[in-house]
Amino acid sequence: MSDFVSDFWSFYVAILTLVSIGACGLLLYLTGRMRVKAASRARGEIGTGVGSVGTTGHVWDEDLAEYNNPVPRWWMWLFYLTIAFALGYLVLYPGLGKVPGILGWTSAGAYGNERKEVDDKIKPLYSKYLAMDIKDVATDAQAHAMGERLFLNYCSQCHGSDAGGSKGFPNLRDNDWLYGGDPQTIRETITNGRNGIMPPMGQVLGDEGVKNVAHYVRSLSGLPHDAPRAQLGKPSFLQICAACHGVDGKGNPQLGAPNLTDQIWLYGSSEATIIETISKGRGAAGAVTRMPAHKELLDDGKIQLLAAYVWGLSNVKTVGSQ
């Protein structure tokens, strides 16, 4: 309910909840008092002796009648108890819009307390790894197992459970890094995130210019290309693209600009994909941050373990206990 930006919705939920509970109680009361006339008894279709029960008048297959037996009293009182329980719950706990309940309990508060209890228990272990160099942490078997679990919880959704990446998300098992692969840089990336931007150049270059530059980019890594177009695209690359990717096209880790001379492509190396990248850009203004910051989700100890695990994926062959 805390996400509601208007008090109307809180009021709406509270009224709807109370009306629903009241309607259930009223329906239960009325059905306990009302009786359908035993039409079949009057017609002599059912026994008319003392204590006999009439029917609702509904008959199937000639002799299958629906009796008008009232709900047992003990069963009815169970329904009333559920209504009383619901009202008591709404007094004690949140459930009526923004009304917090007299106990002041919230799911967010309970989750925070549980996390604090767990963190307090494992804080000494985190302190041990915080005091160690990240490279040493990467070779510790227990730290590796903890880092792997953290990775699966917080990183695998984008980079894959095997850290092999996918389209638009880097492979973390090789030694190709957009911003640098040293331990401290990886830690900085996890902590504060990254938001690399490839601005759209379609309007600047035009359709033919974009295609020419795309063929020049493909030529830098030895991919099949149209040589005349590549020569036409080179001046535009040096004038516009070299500012980020460098004159030689080998990229700039300070900007997160990728190396265009290797065989590693974040979005794909086909002519159509490169044309799309140049024309429309990647991660332009307004797009979601490519690599979100985790400093609000993870404490320093967990970030240390994650950084060590990620660094170790491409630098440590086997992990053994120290």
Sequence and secondary structure as in RCSB ss.txt:
>XXXX:A:sequence
MSDFVSDFWSFYVAILTLVSIGACGLLLYLTGRMRVKAASRARGEIGTGVGSVGTTGHVWDEDLAEYNNPVPRWW
MWLFYLTIAFALGYLVLYPGLGKVPGILGWTSAGAYGNERKEVDDKIKPLYSKYLAMDIKDVATDAQAHAMGERL
FLNYCSQCHGSDAGGSKGFPNLRDNDWLYGGDPQTIRETITNGRNGIMPPMGQVLGDEGVKNVAHYVRSLSGLPH
DAPRAQLGKPSFLQICAACHGVDGKGNPQLGAPNLTDQIWLYGSSEATIIETISKGRGAAGAVTRMPAHKELLDD
GKIQLLAAYVWGLSNVKTVGSQ
>XXXX:A:secstr
 TT SSHHHHHHHHHHHHHHHHHHHHHHHHHHH     HHHHTTSS  STT   EEEEEETTTEEEE     HHH
HHHHHHHHHHHHHHHHHSS BTTB  TT   HHHHHHHHHHHHHHHHHHHHHHHHTS HHHHHT HHHHHHHHHH
HHHHTHHHH TTS  BTTB  SSSS  SS  SHHHHHHHHHH B   B   HHHHHHHHHHHHHHHHHHHTT   
 HHHHHHHHHHIIIIIHHHH TTS  BTTTTB  SSSS  SS  SHHHHHHHHHH BS TTS  SB   TTTS H
HHHHHHHHHHHHHHH S     
